[in-house]
Amino acid sequence: MEPRIVYGRVAPGAMSAMQALEQYVAKSGLEPALLDLVRTRARRSTDVPTASTCTPQLRSATIDYVEHLLR
């Protein structure tokens, strides 16, 4: 299946900025689990009509992360 939009062709500057942000965040020292939660939340906020919608997967990942911090 062909993608509807090839972002690198439509907005190369935006793609470069996103890649630079990913590289910066990768070097930030934040825990990978926390970064995954942030990415999941960001994806969900653009997929649904309201950013307050929480999926079962996000809820489960959040609980797992908080439990990890409390250990």
C-alpha positions in Angstrom: 0.0 0.0 0.0 1.4 3.4 -1.0 1.4 6.1 1.7 -1.1 9.0 1.2 1.5 11.6 1.9 5.3 11.3 1.6 6.2 13.9 4.2 9.8 14.1 3.2 8.7 15.3 -0.2 5.9 17.6 0.9 7.7 19.2 3.9 11.4 18.4 3.9 12.2 21.1 6.4 9.7 19.7 8.8 11.1 16.2 8.4 14.6 17.5 9.1 13.5 19.3 12.2 11.7 16.2 13.5 14.8 14.0 12.9 16.9 16.6 14.7 14.5 16.6 17.6 14.6 12.8 17.7 18.4 12.8 17.8 18.4 15.4 20.6 15.9 13.5 22.7 17.8 10.3 22.2 20.9 11.9 23.8 18.8 13.5 26.6 19.3 10.8 29.1 15.5 10.3 29.6 14.4 6.8 30.2 13.3 5.0 27.0 10.0 4.0 28.7 9.2 7.6 29.4 10.0 8.6 25.9 7.7 5.8 24.6 4.9 7.2 26.8 5.4 10.7 25.4 5.5 9.5 21.8 2.3 7.4 22.4 0.5 10.4 23.9 1.6 12.7 21.1 0.4 10.2 18.5 -2.9 9.8 20.2 -3.5 13.5 20.6 -3.3 13.9 16.8 -5.5 10.8 16.1 -8.6 11.6 18.1 -10.9 14.6 18.3 -9.9 15.4 21.9 -6.4 15.1 23.4 -8.0 13.9 26.7 -8.9 10.5 25.2 -6.8 7.7 26.8 -6.5 4.3 25.2 -6.2 1.2 27.2 -2.7 0.7 25.9 -1.6 4.2 27.1 -3.3 3.7 30.4 -1.5 0.3 30.9 1.9 1.8 29.8 1.5 4.7 32.2 0.6 2.4 35.1 3.6 0.1 34.3 5.9 3.2 34.1 4.7 4.6 37.5 5.1 1.2 39.1 8.6 1.0 37.7 9.4 4.4 39.3 8.0 3.3 42.7 10.1 0.2 42.9 
